[in-house]
Amino acid sequence: MTSSPGEPRPVDEDDSAPGDGGVAKGITSYLTGLGLAVLLTACSFGLAGTNFIYGPGLPVALVVLAIAQIGIHLVFFLHITTAPDNTNNVMALAFGVFIVFLVVGGSVWIMSHLNHNMMPMEHSMPM
């Protein structure tokens, strides 16, 4: 169903963020997000403090749990959805993530080159 430029866009109930309903629905959504965030945090601490996962696989498991928690925060607390009126929020979020990766990646790159270039001469040239 399409609308002409002068008509308001029809509301799609399936494309709403958690908390876009009434007060009770919003509180329930926030509590659900809080519960999931606490559960993922407890799982992260539990995995890091035990030998449940093989040692070299632990960073991968923690990254997976961190990405899941990012998703929980985006949906339940920041209300990021796929709605057409949410495009500016998604673009701002993508730009922020891009800037963070540039800053972190550039810092790591600079530090690795400094580490290589600042080595003492006896360590960098075999005699």
C-alpha positions as CSV (number, residue, x, y, z in Angstrom):
1,M,0.0,0.0,0.0
2,T,1.5,3.3,-1.1
3,S,0.6,6.8,-0.1
4,S,0.9,10.0,-2.1
5,P,3.3,12.7,-1.0
6,G,0.6,14.7,0.8
7,E,-0.8,11.8,2.8
8,P,0.8,10.5,6.0
9,R,2.6,7.2,5.8
10,P,0.6,4.3,7.2
11,V,2.0,2.8,10.4
12,D,3.3,-0.7,10.2
13,E,2.9,-2.4,13.6
14,D,5.5,-5.0,12.9
15,D,8.2,-2.4,12.3
16,S,8.2,-0.7,15.7
17,A,10.9,-0.5,18.3
18,P,10.4,-2.1,21.7
19,G,9.0,0.5,23.9
20,D,7.0,2.3,21.1
21,G,3.7,1.3,22.7
22,G,2.2,2.5,26.0
23,V,3.9,3.0,29.3
24,A,3.5,-0.5,30.5
25,K,4.8,-1.9,27.2
26,G,7.7,0.4,27.4
27,I,8.6,-0.6,30.9
28,T,8.3,-4.2,30.0
29,S,10.6,-3.7,27.0
30,Y,13.2,-1.9,29.1
31,L,13.1,-4.6,31.8
32,T,13.5,-7.3,29.1
33,G,16.5,-5.4,27.7
34,L,18.0,-5.0,31.2
35,G,17.5,-8.7,31.9
36,L,19.1,-9.8,28.7
37,A,22.0,-7.3,29.2
38,V,22.6,-8.6,32.7
39,L,22.4,-12.2,31.5
40,L,25.0,-11.6,28.8
41,T,27.3,-9.7,31.2
42,A,27.0,-12.6,33.7
43,C,27.8,-15.1,31.0
44,S,30.9,-13.1,29.9
45,F,32.2,-13.0,33.5
46,G,31.3,-16.6,34.0
47,L,33.2,-17.7,30.8
48,A,36.2,-15.5,31.7
49,G,36.4,-16.9,35.2
50,T,36.1,-20.6,34.5
51,N,37.6,-23.2,32.2
52,F,34.2,-23.9,30.5
53,I,35.6,-22.9,27.1
54,Y,39.0,-23.9,25.8
55,G,41.5,-21.1,26.4
56,P,42.3,-20.0,22.8
57,G,38.5,-19.9,22.1
58,L,37.7,-17.6,25.0
59,P,38.3,-14.3,23.1
60,V,36.0,-15.4,20.3
61,A,33.3,-16.3,22.8
62,L,33.7,-13.0,24.5
63,V,33.5,-11.1,21.2
64,V,30.3,-13.0,20.3
65,L,28.7,-12.1,23.6
66,A,29.8,-8.5,23.2
67,I,28.3,-8.2,19.8
68,A,25.1,-9.8,21.1
69,Q,25.0,-7.2,23.9
70,I,25.5,-4.4,21.4
71,G,22.5,-5.7,19.5
72,I,20.4,-5.8,22.8
73,H,21.4,-2.2,23.6
74,L,20.6,-0.9,20.0
75,V,17.2,-2.5,19.9
76,F,15.9,-2.3,23.5
77,F,17.5,1.0,24.7
78,L,18.3,3.1,21.6
79,H,15.2,1.9,19.6
80,I,17.2,1.3,16.3
81,T,14.8,-0.4,13.9
82,T,14.5,-0.8,10.1
83,A,11.7,1.7,9.8
84,P,12.1,4.3,7.0
85,D,11.9,7.2,9.5
86,N,14.9,5.7,11.4
87,T,17.4,6.2,8.6
88,N,19.1,9.2,10.1
89,N,19.7,7.3,13.4
90,V,21.2,4.3,11.6
91,M,23.4,6.6,9.4
92,A,24.6,8.5,12.5
93,L,25.4,5.2,14.3
94,A,27.2,3.8,11.2
95,F,29.3,7.0,11.0
96,G,30.1,6.8,14.7
97,V,31.2,3.2,14.4
98,F,33.4,4.1,11.4
99,I,35.1,6.9,13.3
100,V,35.8,4.7,16.2
101,F,37.3,2.0,14.0
102,L,39.4,4.7,12.3
103,V,40.7,6.1,15.6
104,V,41.4,2.6,17.1
105,G,42.8,1.2,13.9
106,G,45.0,4.3,13.4
107,S,46.2,4.2,16.9
108,V,47.2,0.5,16.7
109,W,48.9,1.1,13.4
110,I,50.9,4.1,14.7
111,M,51.9,2.1,17.9
112,S,53.1,-0.9,15.9
113,H,55.2,1.3,13.6
114,L,56.6,3.2,16.6
115,N,57.4,-0.1,18.3
116,H,59.3,-1.3,15.1
117,N,61.1,2.0,14.5
118,M,62.1,2.7,18.1
119,M,63.9,-0.7,18.6
120,P,67.5,-0.4,19.9
121,M,70.1,-0.8,17.2
122,E,71.5,-4.0,18.7
123,H,68.1,-5.7,18.4
124,S,67.3,-4.6,14.9
125,M,70.5,-5.4,13.1
126,P,72.2,-8.8,13.4
127,M,75.9,-8.6,13.9
